[in-house]
Amino acid sequence: MVKTVDDQAKAGEDYQELVQTLEFKEGEAFQVVEVFINDDENWEPDEDFWVQLYSHDQEVELRGADTKTRVTIIDDDKPG
């Protein structure tokens, strides 16, 4: 299972929450997931959230260096 986890960026406000079960077929090494970013015209500092892998049955965070990644939403609006 893959989920988004809030940090400075908040689901529903800055991006669309993702909770998705991944099922790998034999020989499949990876899958692509999409997280949609909410674009607005308001200036904000850059904000982060996380994409984390969890066990399917117990929803326990998987351990390892490649089971969690930080996503930075870079503001493309100029202040003032």
NORUR-V736906 format. One record per residue. RES is the residue in one small letter. SS is DSSP state (H for helix, E for strand, C for the rest). PSI is psi in degrees with one decimal (999 if undefined). Layout:
RES,SS,PSI + RES,SS,PSI
This chain:
m,C,143.1 + v,E,137.8 + k,E,152.8 + t,E,148.8 + v,E,126.8 + d,E,149.0 + d,C,-120.8 + q,C,-38.2 + a,C,139.0 + k,C,135.8 + a,E,140.3 + g,C,-24.8 + e,C,-50.4 + d,C,-26.4 + y,E,165.7 + q,C,127.1 + e,C,143.8 + l,C,126.7 + v,E,112.3 + q,E,134.6 + t,C,131.3 + l,C,130.7 + e,C,118.3 + f,C,133.0 + k,C,162.6 + e,C,128.8 + g,C,-7.1 + e,C,124.0 + a,C,-22.5 + f,C,164.5 + q,C,156.4 + v,C,133.0 + v,C,150.3 + e,C,134.7 + v,C,125.2 + f,C,129.1 + i,E,133.1 + n,C,112.8 + d,C,135.3 + d,C,180.0 + e,C,6.3 + n,C,135.6 + w,C,135.3 + e,C,154.9 + p,C,160.9 + d,C,141.1 + e,E,149.2 + d,E,153.0 + f,E,174.9 + w,E,151.2 + v,E,120.0 + q,E,139.7 + l,E,139.1 + y,E,157.5 + s,C,148.8 + h,C,-43.7 + d,C,-32.5 + q,C,-2.8 + e,C,40.8 + v,C,136.6 + e,E,131.2 + l,C,145.5 + r,C,151.7 + g,C,160.5 + a,C,-20.1 + d,C,29.9 + t,C,-2.0 + k,E,136.0 + t,E,143.6 + r,E,136.1 + v,E,128.5 + t,E,124.1 + i,E,112.9 + i,C,123.3 + d,C,131.7 + d,C,14.8 + d,C,138.9 + k,C,140.3 + p,C,154.4 + g,C,999
